[in-house]
Amino acid sequence: MKPWRLTLTNKIVLGYGMHHAMDMYLSKPATREEMTDFHSEDYVDFLKSVTEAGEPLQPDKETGLYAHNMGDDCPFFDGLFDYCSLYSGASLDAARKLTNNQADIAINWSGGLHHAKKSEASGFCYINDIVLAILQLLLYYPRVLYIDIDVHHGDGVEQAFWSTDRVMTVSFHKYDKAIFFPGTGGVDEVGPPENTNPGAHHSLNVPLHDGIDDESYINLFKDIIGPCIERYNPSAIVLQCGADSLGGDRLGCFNLNIKAHGECVRFVKSFNTPLLVLGGGGYTARNVARLWAHETSVCLDTEVSNTLPRDMPFLSHFPEGTLYPDLSRGGRFTNINTPQYLRGLVQSTLEQLRYFVHSPSVQMKYMPPDLDAVRRDVEEEVRETREKEARNGLSGRGRRERERGVGVRGERYC
């Protein structure tokens, strides 16, 4: 999850000249108020305080963890809050590019941290930028489809929208409740059990075993996502492209190659629906960079050569000198996803779509761009006015009293 992955991705994208075919923006950091649209105030304040000078924190004696599940998988480090605000702000700005009709596809490879919960960190994720971006999209779009192709279950996003039909989540991931993080995402986890709850049947999970290969994954993805898009009819799609589902990843257990992973992006893009593309996991940095550079080219409808640009910085970090090495050759994991098992996944997943009588819809009204930002500016102006009045001894006095003139004899005739 180190930013080094993004540095390498950036160098490959620039090396191929892809930046000439797209608009690039410097995003602004997410504010505390934007983060608390989903996360609890005490959790956000905690993240902000842990890097400031003060008394050292003490972990729980039994679990060894600090408050809000910090420690272990979610360590403290200098600049933690700035890091969170930067990648979250980029996802929010990318969402706004879609809602303002400034882009059909928006990309933020630094985002996609799908494990963070409302009041706690989880799995290297501190602030759930995906949830924040989807909330931004919901201000303008009736329905949002979230697709997750990280090797780990997108539990944080699923949990955030568990009880609504305005967001449908579909996660493809390795599942083993006993030994593989986060231990959730079974095929039977499809939303609230009560059919009267709007979120029922709107959380679909595709649990996979070790070693799935390119052909099996692509066919499975298309057989499930195609009907989901046709039946749910989303107004916008958010696609989390975690790279730890590639073969050879340090924490992953699939045998996917870069082009197979990218084919999922190409398929979703073919529906011509506003698309937000985010990063995610990935722990073999050079392959993460290769993947996200390739998927950038997919979003741009362009082909790039297999040979990496020779004048590209950090070329020595890619010993093969290629963009598409064979990541499935000599794979560490045997494919134990049988055709029968995969057909059963398709059947059980599509069974949930039977409950969709029609596409969920909501009454929408026009909302000016960045309404929350306008509201915050107005509230700040009101607060400053009240503070000024308090300093001048005017606080608590009504308008009639404050505007009443002292008056002197003959004032009207001066």
C-alpha positions, 0 to 999 in steps of 0.5 A: 500500500506504499505510495511507491506503487503510485510513483511507478504507475505514474512513470509508466503512464508518462513514459507511454505518453498517455497523459497527452490523451487525458485531462489531469487534475491536482485534487484538493485534500478532503476536509474533516467535514467531508470525511465525517459524511460517513465516518464518525467525528471521534474517529476522524478526530482521533486520526488527526490527533495521533500524529500531533505532539502529546502523550503516547497512546497505550494499547489494549492489554488483551488485544494489543490494539489501540483505539479504533482498531489501530495497530497491527494491520493499520499502523501509525505513521507520521502524516497519517491524516494528510495521507488519508485526506489526500487520497480521499480528496482525490476520489471525491474530486473524481466523483465530482468530475462525473457529476459535473459532466466534466468526464465520462471516466475518472481515475484515482489509483491512490483510492480504493481503500475498501475495508475502512469502517465507520468508526475504525480502521481495517486491513491497511485502510483508514478512511473509506474513500469509496463510500465518500465518493459514492455518497457524492455520486448519490447526490446526482445519480439515482443508483450506483453499482459498486464492483470490486475485483480485489482479492479481498472482500469489499466488506467496508463498502458493503456494510456502509450501504447494507440497507439501501437499494440505491447502491448495489455491491458486487465483490469477486474475492477469495473466501475462506472464513477461517484463514483469509482476511476479512473472513466475510463475503460468502455467497449467502451474504446478499443483504439484510434477511428481511425482504421488506428492507430496501437493501435485501438482495443488493449485496452480491458476493462471488467467493472464489478458491485459490488459483483461478485463471484468466479464462475462468475469471473473465467468463465468470465476471461477464456472466455475472456483471452483464445481467447485474447492469442490465437488471439494476440499470445503474446511473453510475458505476464505481470499479475497484481494481485491486491488483492483489488478484494478479498472479504472483502477488505477495498476499494474493492467491489467484493466477490472473494476468494483467490483460485478463484483469484489464478485460474486466475494466474493458467490459464495464466500460463498454456499457457507456455509463459514467465510471469511477475507476479506483485502485486498491490492494496490490503488494508486488509494486512493479506488477501493480504499476504495470496493471494500472498503467494498462488499465489506464490505456484501456480507459483511453481506448488505446493500445501500448506496446509490450516493451516499456519505454527505454527512457522511463525512470526506474526502468531497472525495477522491471527486469523483464523490461515488459508491460505484460510478463506472464504472471501465471507461469509457474503459479504458486496456486493450483486452480481449484475452482471447478467448472461446476462450482463456477456455474453454481456461483453464476446461478446463485448470484443471478437468482438474487436478481429475480427479486428485482421487480424493476430498477430501484428509483428515487425522486430526484431534484436539481442540486447545485454543484458542491452543495455541501461546500456552499453550505459550509461556506455559509455556516462559516460566515455565520459563525464569524459574524456571531463571533464578531458580534460577541466581541463587540458586545452585540451578541443576543441583541435583536436587529431592531435594537441594534439598528435603532439610532440614538437620535438627537434633536433636529436630526431630520433637518440636518 
